[in-house]
Amino acid sequence: MSARPLASPAPAPAAPRAPGSGESQVQRALRKLGLVRDIDFALYLPLRYEDETRIVQLAHVRDGEQAQVEGTIVDSEIVFRPRRQLIATLDDGSDTCQLRFFNFYPSQQKQLAPGSRVRARGEVKGGFIGRTMLHPVIKAAGTALPLALTPVYATTAGLAQPVLRRAVQAGLARAALDELIPAELLPHGAWSLRAALEFLHHPTPDVALVALEDRSHPAWQRLKAEELLAQQLSQLEARRAREAQRAPVLRAGTGEGSLHARLLAALPFSPTGAQARADREIAADLAHRQPMHRLLQGDVGSGKTLVAALAAARCIDAGFQCALMAPTEILASQHFGKLVGWLDPLLAAQGRRVAWLTGSQKKRERDAMAAAVESGEAALVVGTHAVISEKVRFQRLALAIVDEQHRFGVAQRLALRGKASEGGEGQGGMQALEPHLLMMSATPIPRTLAMSYYADLDVSTLDELPPGRTPVVTKLLAEHRRDEVIARIHGQIQQGRQVYWVCPLIEESEAVDLRNATATRDELADALGETVRVGLLHSRMPTAEKQAVMADFSAGTLQVLVSTTVIEVGVDVPNASLMVIEHSERFGLSQLHQLRGRVGRGAAASACVLLYAPGDSGRVGQAAKARLTAMVETADGFEIARRDLEIRGPGEFLGARQSGAPLLRFADLATDQRLLEWARDLAPQLLDRHPDQAHRHVDRWLGTKAEFLKA
């Protein structure tokens, strides 16, 4: 099928001017929708379509169907039951239908005068008073029918659908849609880009609507292939641009006296095979002049901190500094506690140390730490966003480690990288050095995401857990069995164990009827008795108070910790053997898996209880059910990640990276893997053989957004 030629487009509003230069309301609304360039209009595809190409008889219309009918108005009146409304009766010769308007103008009343012949389009509903259309679209009868389906676009305040249609059609007509992909590289039988876009804006009425809705139509396939190719090209360009940059060569000694060797010798355990493999992969990257850009992914408890420590040791052995940044103070402090214990005794002989930097530090302490960083005394700096403060200057930063990297914004990651050029190297006219970058994530990346959004990264995977980790049994219980759970807590405490109880809110909310952490702490304290200490932890508490609560729980003086999700990552208490997650149906799947990972860290048998509250229907929603089912059926983080991608799509995996690698608008990673593989194979060929066309292709689809990929 080929796209049918279209009539000449109606003129659109003038192209929008720069912000603040006296734009009209329509121009401001178009800019709000991201419609600036002609190609933006061309790629702004309809949400759905309306069929105005044919007229049907009322007798053939089923209840609830959208239909366009034509006939004579046989009766028209304004009534006041129960409110003022205009009711006109249309007779098309096969049946009659009431046209009902609650909001109307005198001109409409005149248009629907008895004897008038009109065309009405809307949803036909049956009832005891006969067929009815509520607020149908009315036109004069006998006008020419369109040849294509009518597009309906997502719009915004101040932008009427007819105005938007004209603007899109004009932009589509002006847009440069020349073929940038050589014909021999396109999939066999592919539509041209212009034919595909013209068809999707105005499909012919004989098209199967299901092929438009599920995006399996050849026109959709061409657009999805183009979009995936633009994404692959932008990632490949970002990778090659990084390869052209220069980083310090961290080729550390491997003898017994090296910090790396002494750290391994001092550990009370042996690294897993996966940790050793990741360490070798990172070492190979650090020995090159190209900046490392590696993602270290591993399930909860797989030992990412040790791999980070080994990477830091290699950096320090080579005479440079390392920084580790985490999104929360609790997570940063957990890393700091381990790294200080492992590295500080080994660094002391060199007069160096592990430094701690957070925004909650007193000024004197923070200034002292910043001075240690600038002098080089601090070989490793661990902290939160304070690490990238303007006041913090590194002497020789060569390795930046970012934990839970998806929770940082593009600008924050770029700021950390910028710290490398503040020291001695990279000044005085020399090329500024880039730090090596190691990103860590406890949310494994599904294969299709690794091929698309993370195609510019090298990936190391920790796919085995250290010995001593016990499997966690997951139970799903309805809210009314809460007393059974409290009885289970009694039993765990009597065995000397500790318990987490996670709530989604801190205080009462009228909008969302969820139990809050404060009330739950009080309830559990009453139920468990005076001999059991129940603590409370949430994000609004002062930092010192949070640290004190965590210290008490880690020391075992608190038996139960009621918390919001601030304990999602980074909390390591091996004696905790029971995790209760209240209103588990409200949490995301990866978040539930992260929370479950807080238990099972010691030798004791551990369990995770998912308490859920059925809705008014007595059931939880379909997506919530899928999440809870996945939690019960598997503890494999990679399988959890795969199911999470199926349920939610890629958005939440990418977190703050969304601003850098725009979410796919048209392609679906779950169904378009064949097109993704085609785009991945084609990208280097197009960039090598036709670089100008490749750059124009990226600009057409991504514009300036591709710049963010360097983060």
C-alpha positions in Angstrom: 0.0 0.0 0.0 1.3 3.5 -0.8 0.3 6.7 0.8 -2.4 8.6 -1.0 -1.5 12.1 -2.3 -2.9 14.8 -0.1 -4.5 18.1 -0.9 -2.4 21.3 -0.5 -2.0 22.0 3.2 -3.8 24.9 4.8 -1.5 27.7 5.9 -0.2 27.3 9.5 0.6 30.0 12.0 3.9 31.8 11.5 7.0 29.9 12.8 7.5 30.7 16.5 10.0 33.3 17.4 12.6 33.2 20.2 11.1 33.1 23.7 10.1 36.5 25.0 9.9 38.2 21.6 6.2 38.7 21.5 4.9 35.3 20.6 1.2 34.8 20.1 -0.8 32.5 22.3 -0.8 29.8 19.6 3.0 30.1 19.1 3.6 29.8 22.9 1.3 26.7 23.0 3.2 25.1 20.1 6.5 25.8 21.7 5.2 24.2 24.9 4.5 21.0 22.9 8.1 21.1 21.6 7.0 22.1 18.1 9.6 24.5 16.9 11.4 23.1 13.8 9.5 21.9 10.8 10.7 18.4 11.5 9.2 18.6 15.0 5.8 19.1 13.4 6.3 16.3 11.0 7.2 13.9 13.8 4.3 15.0 16.0 2.0 12.0 15.3 -1.7 11.7 16.2 -2.9 10.1 19.3 -5.8 8.6 17.5 -8.0 9.0 14.4 -11.6 9.9 13.6 -13.3 8.5 10.5 -15.1 11.3 8.7 -14.7 9.6 5.3 -18.1 7.9 5.3 -21.7 8.4 6.4 -23.6 5.5 8.0 -27.3 4.9 8.6 -28.5 5.1 12.2 -30.2 1.7 11.9 -26.7 0.1 11.5 -25.0 1.8 14.4 -24.5 -0.2 17.6 -24.7 1.3 21.1 -21.5 3.1 22.1 -20.1 3.4 18.5 -18.6 6.5 17.0 -20.6 7.3 13.9 -21.2 10.1 11.3 -24.8 10.4 10.1 -26.7 12.8 7.9 -30.3 13.7 8.0 -33.0 16.3 8.6 -33.8 18.0 11.9 -37.4 17.3 12.6 -37.7 18.9 16.0 -35.6 21.4 18.0 -36.2 22.9 21.4 -34.6 24.4 24.6 -35.6 22.5 27.7 -34.9 23.0 31.4 -34.7 19.4 32.8 -32.8 19.4 35.0 -30.7 22.2 33.5 -30.9 24.3 30.4 -30.1 22.3 27.2 -30.7 22.2 23.5 -32.3 19.0 22.1 -32.7 18.5 18.4 -34.0 15.3 16.8 -32.3 14.1 13.6 -34.0 11.7 11.2 -31.9 10.0 8.5 -34.7 7.9 7.1 -33.6 4.7 8.9 -34.0 5.9 12.5 -34.0 9.0 14.6 -31.4 10.3 17.1 -31.5 13.1 19.7 -28.7 15.6 19.5 -28.2 17.0 23.1 -26.2 20.1 24.0 -25.6 21.5 27.5 -23.4 24.3 26.2 -24.5 26.0 23.0 -24.7 29.3 21.1 -27.6 31.0 19.3 -25.8 30.2 16.0 -26.0 26.5 16.9 -29.7 26.8 17.7 -30.2 28.4 14.3 -28.1 25.7 12.6 -30.4 23.0 14.2 -33.7 24.6 13.3 -36.4 22.2 12.1 -36.1 21.4 8.4 -32.3 21.9 8.3 -30.2 19.1 6.8 -27.0 18.5 8.9 -24.2 16.0 9.3 -23.6 14.9 12.9 -20.6 12.9 14.3 -20.3 11.6 17.8 -20.8 8.6 20.1 -24.3 7.0 19.7 -25.8 5.8 22.9 -29.1 3.9 23.4 -31.6 4.4 26.2 -35.2 4.4 27.2 -35.7 7.7 25.3 -34.0 6.3 22.1 -30.7 7.0 20.5 -28.7 10.0 21.7 -25.6 11.9 20.8 -24.1 14.2 23.4 -22.4 17.3 22.0 -21.8 15.9 18.5 -19.8 17.8 15.9 -22.2 19.4 13.5 -21.6 20.3 9.8 -23.8 21.3 6.9 -25.0 18.2 5.0 -23.7 17.6 1.5 -20.2 18.9 1.9 -17.4 16.8 0.4 -16.1 13.9 2.5 -12.4 13.8 3.3 -10.3 11.0 1.6 -8.3 10.1 4.8 -8.9 9.6 8.5 -8.9 12.7 10.5 -6.0 12.9 13.0 -6.5 13.8 16.7 -3.3 15.3 18.3 -2.4 15.7 21.9 -2.8 19.5 22.6 -2.6 22.0 25.3 -4.5 25.0 26.6 -4.9 27.8 24.0 -4.4 25.5 21.0 -7.6 24.3 19.3 -7.4 21.0 17.5 -8.2 22.5 14.0 -5.3 25.1 14.5 -2.9 22.4 15.6 -3.9 20.2 12.6 -3.2 23.1 10.2 0.2 23.8 11.9 1.2 20.1 11.7 0.2 19.8 8.1 2.1 22.9 7.1 5.2 21.8 9.0 5.0 18.4 7.4 4.8 20.0 3.9 7.9 22.2 4.6 10.0 19.6 6.5 13.2 18.3 4.7 12.4 14.6 4.6 15.1 13.6 2.1 16.4 10.0 2.5 19.5 10.0 4.6 19.8 6.2 4.8 21.2 4.7 1.5 18.5 2.5 -0.1 20.7 -0.6 0.0 21.0 -0.3 3.8 17.2 -0.1 4.4 15.1 -3.2 5.3 13.6 -4.8 2.2 10.3 -3.1 1.1 10.7 -0.2 3.5 8.5 2.8 2.9 10.1 6.2 2.2 10.2 8.5 5.2 7.9 11.1 3.6 5.4 8.5 2.5 5.3 7.0 6.0 4.8 10.3 7.7 2.1 11.5 5.3 0.3 8.2 5.7 0.4 8.3 9.5 -0.9 11.8 9.7 -3.7 11.0 7.2 -4.2 7.2 6.9 -6.5 6.0 4.1 -9.9 4.7 5.4 -9.2 1.1 4.2 -6.3 0.6 6.6 -6.7 -1.9 9.4 -7.0 0.2 12.6 -5.3 -2.5 14.6 -2.1 -2.1 12.5 -2.1 1.6 13.4 -2.8 1.0 17.1 -0.2 -1.7 17.7 2.3 0.1 15.4 2.9 -2.9 13.2 1.9 -1.1 9.9 4.9 -0.7 7.5 4.7 3.1 7.9 5.2 2.7 11.7 8.0 0.2 11.1 9.9 2.8 9.0 9.6 5.5 11.7 10.6 3.1 14.5 13.7 2.0 12.5 14.7 5.7 11.9 14.3 6.5 15.6 16.3 3.6 16.8 19.0 4.3 14.3 19.2 7.9 15.6 19.6 6.7 19.1 22.3 4.2 18.1 24.2 6.8 16.1 24.1 9.3 19.0 25.4 6.7 21.4 28.1 5.7 19.0 29.2 9.3 18.4 29.3 9.9 22.2 31.5 6.8 22.6 33.9 7.8 19.8 34.1 11.4 21.2 35.0 10.0 24.6 37.7 7.8 23.0 39.3 10.9 21.5 39.6 12.5 25.0 42.6 11.8 27.2 42.6 10.5 30.8 45.5 9.7 33.1 47.0 6.3 32.5 46.6 4.4 35.8 49.0 1.5 35.3 49.7 0.6 38.9 52.2 -1.8 40.2 51.1 -5.3 41.0 53.8 -6.3 43.4 53.1 -7.3 47.0 53.8 -3.8 48.2 51.1 -2.2 46.1 48.0 -0.9 47.8 45.9 -3.2 45.6 47.8 -6.3 46.7 47.9 -5.3 50.3 44.1 -4.7 50.3 43.5 -8.2 48.9 45.8 -9.7 51.5 44.1 -7.8 54.3 40.5 -8.9 53.4 39.0 -11.5 55.8 37.4 -13.2 52.7 38.2 -14.0 49.1 36.6 -12.0 46.3 34.1 -14.0 44.2 35.0 -15.0 40.6 32.7 -12.2 39.3 34.4 -9.6 41.5 37.8 -10.7 40.3 36.6 -10.6 36.7 35.2 -7.0 37.1 38.5 -5.9 38.8 40.5 -7.2 35.7 38.1 -5.4 33.3 38.4 -2.1 35.2 42.2 -2.5 35.4 42.4 -2.9 31.6 40.4 0.3 31.1 42.4 2.3 33.6 45.6 1.4 31.8 44.5 3.2 28.6 44.6 6.9 27.7 40.9 6.8 26.8 38.6 7.6 29.7 36.9 4.6 31.1 33.1 4.8 30.9 32.0 1.5 32.6 28.8 0.4 34.4 29.3 -2.0 37.2 26.0 -3.7 37.7 25.1 -6.4 40.3 22.3 -7.6 42.3 21.7 -6.5 45.9 24.6 -7.7 48.0 26.8 -8.8 45.2 29.8 -6.9 46.5 30.1 -3.7 44.3 31.8 -1.8 47.1 34.8 -4.1 47.1 35.2 -3.8 43.4 35.1 0.0 43.8 37.7 -0.2 46.6 40.0 -2.3 44.3 39.6 0.2 41.5 40.4 3.1 44.0 43.5 1.2 45.1 44.7 1.0 41.6 44.2 4.7 41.1 46.0 5.6 44.3 48.8 3.2 43.5 49.4 5.2 40.3 49.7 8.4 42.4 46.2 9.9 41.8 43.1 10.6 43.8 39.7 8.9 43.6 36.2 10.2 44.4 33.1 8.1 45.2 29.7 9.9 45.2 26.5 8.4 46.4 22.9 9.9 46.2 22.1 9.7 50.0 24.1 10.2 53.1 23.0 6.8 54.5 24.4 5.1 51.4 27.5 7.2 51.3 28.2 6.5 55.0 27.8 2.8 54.4 30.5 2.9 51.7 32.7 5.2 53.9 32.5 2.8 56.8 33.7 -0.2 54.7 36.3 1.8 52.8 37.8 3.4 55.9 38.0 -0.1 57.5 39.7 -1.5 54.4 42.0 1.3 53.2 42.8 3.7 56.1 45.2 1.3 57.9 47.0 0.7 54.6 47.1 4.4 53.7 48.3 5.6 57.1 52.0 4.6 56.4 51.9 7.0 53.4 50.4 9.9 55.4 47.2 9.6 53.4 43.6 8.9 54.3 40.0 8.4 53.2 38.0 11.6 53.5 34.3 12.2 54.2 32.3 15.0 52.6 28.6 15.8 53.0 26.5 18.8 53.2 25.5 18.1 56.8 29.0 18.5 58.2 29.9 21.4 60.4 31.8 24.1 58.5 35.1 23.5 60.4 35.0 19.8 59.6 34.1 20.3 56.0 36.8 22.9 55.5 39.4 20.5 57.0 38.3 17.7 54.7 38.3 20.1 51.7 41.9 21.1 52.6 42.9 17.5 52.8 41.4 16.9 49.3 43.2 19.9 47.8 46.6 19.0 49.4 46.4 15.4 48.2 46.3 14.0 51.7 42.9 12.6 50.9 43.6 9.7 48.5 39.9 8.7 48.4 37.0 11.1 48.9 33.6 9.6 49.8 30.5 11.6 50.1 27.2 13.0 48.6 26.7 16.0 46.3 29.1 17.9 48.5 31.9 16.2 46.6 31.1 18.4 43.6 30.9 21.6 45.5 32.8 24.6 44.0 34.8 24.8 47.2 36.2 21.3 46.8 39.3 21.2 44.7 41.2 18.0 43.9 44.9 17.9 43.5 45.0 15.0 41.0 41.5 13.4 40.5 41.7 10.5 38.1 38.8 8.2 38.9 35.2 9.1 39.7 32.9 6.4 41.0 29.2 7.2 41.0 26.9 4.8 42.9 23.2 4.4 42.0 24.1 6.6 39.0 20.6 6.7 37.7 19.6 8.9 40.7 22.0 11.7 39.7 21.2 14.3 37.1 23.3 14.9 34.0 24.7 18.2 35.3 25.8 16.5 38.6 27.7 13.8 36.8 29.4 16.4 34.5 30.4 18.5 37.5 32.1 15.5 39.0 34.0 14.8 35.8 35.0 18.5 35.6 36.9 18.1 38.9 39.7 16.3 37.1 40.9 19.4 35.3 41.2 21.5 38.4 44.5 20.0 39.5 48.0 20.4 38.1 47.5 18.4 34.9 45.3 19.9 32.2 46.3 23.5 32.9 48.8 25.7 31.2 47.5 25.1 27.7 47.6 21.4 28.0 44.6 19.3 27.0 42.4 19.0 30.1 42.3 15.4 31.4 39.1 13.5 31.8 38.7 11.3 34.8 37.9 7.6 34.4 34.3 7.0 35.2 32.9 4.0 37.0 29.1 3.9 37.5 27.5 1.4 39.8 23.9 0.2 39.9 22.1 -2.4 42.0 19.3 -2.4 39.4 20.6 -4.8 36.7 20.1 -3.5 33.1 18.0 -5.7 30.9 19.7 -6.7 27.6 17.5 -4.5 25.4 18.3 -1.4 27.5 22.0 -2.3 27.5 21.8 -2.4 23.6 19.9 0.9 23.4 20.1 3.5 26.2 23.4 2.2 27.6 25.0 1.3 24.3 27.7 3.9 25.0 28.8 2.1 28.1 31.0 -0.9 28.8 29.3 -3.2 31.3 30.8 -5.4 34.1 28.3 -7.7 35.7 28.5 -9.3 39.2 26.4 -12.3 38.6 27.2 -14.3 41.8 26.7 -13.5 45.4 29.4 -13.8 48.1 29.3 -16.9 50.2 27.3 -16.6 53.4 24.3 -14.8 51.9 21.1 -16.8 52.7 18.1 -17.0 50.4 15.2 -14.8 51.4 11.7 -16.3 51.5 9.1 -13.9 50.2 5.5 -14.1 51.5 2.5 -12.2 50.2 -0.2 -11.4 52.8 -3.3 -9.2 52.8 -3.5 -6.3 55.3 -6.1 -8.1 57.5 -3.4 -10.6 58.5 -1.3 -7.9 60.1 -1.6 -9.5 63.6 0.1 -12.7 62.2 3.0 -10.6 61.1 3.4 -8.9 64.4 3.4 -12.4 66.1 6.2 -13.4 63.6 8.1 -10.3 64.7 7.8 -11.5 68.4 9.3 -14.8 67.4 12.3 -13.2 65.5 13.1 -10.9 68.4 13.0 -13.8 70.9 15.7 -15.5 68.7 17.8 -12.4 69.0 17.1 -11.2 65.5 16.1 -7.7 64.2 13.3 -6.5 61.9 12.7 -3.8 59.3 9.2 -2.4 58.8 8.9 -0.2 55.8 6.0 2.3 55.2 5.4 4.5 52.2 4.5 7.7 54.1 5.7 9.7 57.0 2.6 11.5 58.2 -1.2 11.1 57.7 -2.4 12.1 54.2 -6.0 12.7 53.5 -5.4 12.2 49.8 -3.8 8.8 50.1 -5.1 6.5 52.9 -1.9 4.8 53.8 -0.6 3.9 57.3 2.2 6.3 58.2 5.6 5.5 59.7 5.0 7.4 62.9 1.7 5.8 63.7 3.1 2.4 62.8 6.1 2.9 65.2 3.7 3.7 68.0 1.4 0.7 67.2 4.3 -1.7 67.1 5.8 -0.4 70.3 2.4 -1.0 72.0 2.0 -4.4 70.6 5.6 -5.6 71.3 5.8 -4.3 74.8 8.2 -2.2 76.8 11.1 -4.7 76.5 11.4 -4.2 72.7 12.9 -1.0 71.4 11.2 0.3 68.2 13.0 3.0 66.2 11.9 5.4 63.5 13.8 6.5 60.5 12.6 8.8 57.7 14.1 11.4 55.3 12.8 14.5 57.1 14.8 13.7 60.3 17.9 15.8 60.9 21.0 14.0 59.7 22.5 13.5 63.1 19.3 11.9 64.4 19.2 9.6 61.4 22.8 8.6 62.0 22.1 7.9 65.7 19.1 5.7 64.8 21.1 3.7 62.3 24.0 3.3 64.7 21.6 2.0 67.4 20.0 -0.5 64.9 23.4 -1.6 63.6 24.6 -2.1 67.2 21.5 -4.2 68.1 20.1 -1.8 70.7 17.0 -1.3 68.5 15.2 -4.5 67.7 12.7 -3.1 65.2 13.3 -0.2 62.7 10.2 1.4 61.2 11.4 3.3 58.2 10.4 4.9 54.9 12.4 4.0 51.8 15.6 5.8 53.0 16.9 2.3 53.8 16.3 1.1 50.2 20.0 1.0 49.4 23.2 1.0 51.5 22.0 -0.3 54.9 23.9 -3.4 55.9 22.8 -5.1 59.2 23.5 -8.9 59.0 21.5 -9.6 62.2 18.2 -8.3 60.5 16.3 -11.3 59.3 12.7 -10.1 58.6 11.6 -7.3 56.2 7.9 -6.2 56.3 6.9 -3.9 53.5 3.5 -2.3 54.1 1.3 -1.3 51.2 3.7 -3.2 49.0 1.3 -2.7 46.1 2.3 1.0 46.0 6.0 0.3 45.4 7.9 -0.3 42.2 9.3 -3.7 41.5 13.0 -2.7 41.6 12.3 -0.8 44.8 10.7 -3.8 46.4 13.7 -6.0 45.3 16.1 -3.4 46.8 14.3 -3.4 50.1 14.2 -7.2 50.2 18.0 -7.1 49.8 18.4 -5.5 53.2 17.8 -8.9 54.8 19.5 -12.2 54.2 22.9 -10.6 54.8 23.8 -13.0 57.7 23.7 -16.7 58.3 20.1 -16.7 59.7 17.1 -17.7 57.6 15.4 -14.5 56.4 12.0 -13.6 55.1 10.3 -10.6 53.4 6.6 -10.1 54.0 4.7 -8.1 51.4 1.6 -6.7 53.1 -0.9 -5.4 50.5 -4.3 -3.6 50.8 -6.9 -4.7 48.3 -8.9 -1.8 46.7 -12.7 -1.4 46.8 -13.0 -4.2 44.3 -11.2 -6.6 46.7 -8.2 -6.9 44.3 -5.1 -4.9 43.6 -4.5 -3.4 40.1 -3.1 -5.5 37.3 0.3 -3.8 37.3 0.6 -4.1 41.1 -0.4 -7.8 40.9 2.3 -8.4 38.3 4.9 -6.7 40.5 4.0 -8.7 43.6 3.8 -12.0 41.7 7.3 -11.4 40.3 8.6 -10.8 43.9 7.2 -14.1 45.1 8.3 -16.1 42.1 11.9 -15.0 41.8 14.8 -13.4 43.7 17.0 -13.1 40.7 17.7 -9.4 40.1 18.2 -9.8 36.4 14.8 -11.6 36.0 13.3 -8.9 38.2 14.8 -6.2 35.9 13.4 -8.0 32.8 9.9 -8.1 34.3 10.1 -4.5 35.5 10.9 -3.4 32.0 7.8 -5.3 30.7 5.6 -3.7 33.3 6.9 -0.1 33.4 8.9 0.4 30.2 12.4 2.0 30.2 11.6 5.3 31.9 12.3 4.4 35.6 15.4 2.4 34.7 16.9 5.5 33.2 16.0 7.9 36.0 17.8 11.1 35.6 19.4 9.9 32.4 16.1 10.6 30.6 17.4 14.1 30.0 20.4 12.7 28.3 19.1 9.9 26.2 15.5 10.8 25.3 12.9 8.2 25.8 11.9 6.5 22.6 8.6 8.0 21.4 7.7 5.4 18.8 9.8 2.2 19.2 9.1 -0.3 21.9 12.0 -2.3 23.2 9.8 -5.2 24.2 8.5 -5.7 20.6 11.1 -4.1 18.3 14.2 -6.0 19.2 14.7 -7.0 15.5 14.7 -3.3 14.5 17.0 -2.5 17.4 19.5 -5.1 16.2 19.3 -3.7 12.6 19.9 -0.2 13.9 22.9 -1.3 16.1 24.5 -3.1 13.1 23.9 -0.2 10.7 25.0 2.7 12.9 28.8 2.2 12.5 28.5 1.5 8.8 26.5 4.8 8.3 28.9 6.8 10.5 32.0 5.5 8.7 30.8 5.6 5.1 28.3 8.5 5.2 29.3 10.7 8.2 27.5 13.8 6.9 24.2 11.9 6.5 24.7 10.2 9.9 25.1 13.6 11.6 22.0 15.0 9.8 20.0 12.0 10.8 20.9 12.5 14.5 20.1 16.2 14.3 16.7 15.4 12.6 15.6 13.1 15.4 17.4 14.4 18.5 18.5 18.0 17.8 20.6 19.3 20.7 19.5 16.6 23.1 22.3 14.3 21.9 24.8 16.6 23.6 23.7 15.2 27.0 25.0 11.8 26.1 28.5 12.8 27.1 27.3 12.4 30.7 
